[in-house]
């Protein structure tokens, strides 16, 4: 029994445990919570980047199947212009089968860029592309 307990103690990474205990904050400490959220967010971004790089080794990420993933990557990296360019290429390659979600994503990008005149233009075209009801004869 003592040998088993010693084995458990030896298996614990002391450095990692110390970092965890030092980074643990009080529940009232709002700054500590914000830092934790930032750490989690950055680790998620790092994981996303690693997975995206691995994906690029195996497939063409600009294809219609993975194009939205490329758009989201560019958006995460704050390269909204590049994201818009990739999205436009994706919509053109899909021709008539381009779905509503791609156009809504485009509207979101245009709004983030602050291009309200293009947002208005695209919203008008959305009504033409995806009418709520068919016109009467």
C-alpha positions in Angstrom: 0.0 0.0 0.0 2.8 2.4 0.8 4.6 1.5 -2.4 1.4 2.4 -4.4 1.1 5.7 -2.6 4.7 6.5 -3.3 4.2 5.7 -7.0 1.2 8.1 -7.2 3.3 10.8 -5.5 6.2 10.2 -8.0 3.8 10.4 -11.0 2.7 14.0 -10.1 4.5 16.6 -12.1 5.6 19.0 -9.3 6.3 21.9 -11.7 2.9 21.7 -13.3 1.2 21.4 -10.0 3.0 24.5 -8.7 2.0 26.5 -11.8 -1.6 25.4 -11.3 -1.7 26.4 -7.7 0.0 29.8 -8.3 -2.3 30.7 -11.1 -5.4 29.7 -9.2 -7.3 32.9 -8.3 -9.9 33.9 -5.7 -13.5 33.9 -7.0 -13.8 37.6 -6.3 -10.7 38.4 -8.3 -12.1 39.5 -11.6 -8.7 40.2 -13.1 -7.5 36.7 -12.5 -10.6 35.3 -14.1 -10.0 37.5 -17.2 -6.5 36.3 -17.4 -7.6 32.7 -17.2 -10.1 33.3 -20.0 -7.4 34.9 -22.0 -5.2 31.8 -21.4 -7.9 29.5 -22.5 -8.7 31.6 -25.5 -5.1 31.7 -26.6 -4.6 28.0 -26.1 -7.7 27.4 -28.2 -6.3 29.6 -30.9 -3.0 27.7 -30.7 -4.8 24.4 -31.0 -6.9 25.7 -33.9 -3.7 26.9 -35.7 -2.0 23.5 -35.1 -4.9 21.6 -36.4 -5.3 23.9 -39.4 -1.6 23.5 -40.3 -2.0 19.7 -40.1 -5.1 19.9 -42.3 -3.3 21.8 -45.0 -0.8 19.0 -45.3 -3.6 16.6 -46.3 -6.2 18.6 -48.2 -6.7 21.7 -50.2 -8.2 24.1 -47.6 -9.6 26.4 -50.3 -11.9 23.7 -51.7 -15.6 24.1 -51.2 -15.5 21.5 -48.4 -13.0 23.4 -46.2 -13.4 26.9 -47.5 -15.5 28.1 -44.6 -12.8 26.9 -42.2 -10.2 29.0 -44.1 -12.5 32.0 -43.8 -12.9 31.5 -40.1 -9.1 31.2 -39.7 -8.5 34.5 -41.5 -11.3 36.1 -39.4 -9.6 34.8 -36.2 -6.3 36.3 -37.3 -8.1 39.7 -37.9 -7.4 39.5 -41.7 -10.9 40.4 -42.7 -10.0 41.4 -46.2 -8.4 38.1 -46.9 -11.4 36.3 -45.3 -13.7 38.2 -47.6 -11.6 37.4 -50.7 -11.6 33.7 -49.8 -15.4 33.8 -49.2 -16.0 35.5 -52.5 -14.0 32.8 -54.3 -15.9 30.1 -52.5 -19.3 31.7 -53.4 -18.2 32.0 -57.1 -17.0 28.4 -57.2 -20.3 27.1 -55.8 -22.1 29.0 -58.6 -25.9 28.6 -58.1 -25.6 26.2 -55.3 -24.1 28.8 -52.9 -26.2 28.7 -49.8 -27.6 31.4 -47.6 -25.1 30.8 -44.8 -22.2 31.9 -47.0 -23.9 35.1 -47.9 -24.8 35.7 -44.3 -21.1 35.2 -43.4 -20.2 37.7 -46.1 -22.7 40.2 -44.6 -21.1 39.7 -41.2 -17.6 40.3 -42.6 -18.7 43.5 -44.4 -20.3 44.8 -41.2 -17.1 44.1 -39.3 -15.2 46.0 -41.9 -17.6 48.9 -41.5 -18.6 49.0 -45.1 -22.2 49.9 -44.6 -22.9 50.8 -48.2 -21.9 47.2 -49.3 -24.0 45.7 -46.4 -27.0 47.6 -47.8 -26.3 46.4 -51.3 -25.8 42.8 -50.3 -29.0 42.8 -48.1 -31.0 43.9 -51.2 -29.4 41.1 -53.2 -30.2 38.6 -50.5 -33.9 39.4 -51.0 -33.5 38.6 -54.7 -31.3 35.5 -54.2 -33.4 34.0 -51.4 -37.0 35.4 -51.6 -39.2 34.7 -48.6 -42.1 33.9 -51.0 -42.4 33.6 -54.8 -43.9 36.5 -56.7 -47.5 36.2 -57.9 -48.2 35.9 -61.6 
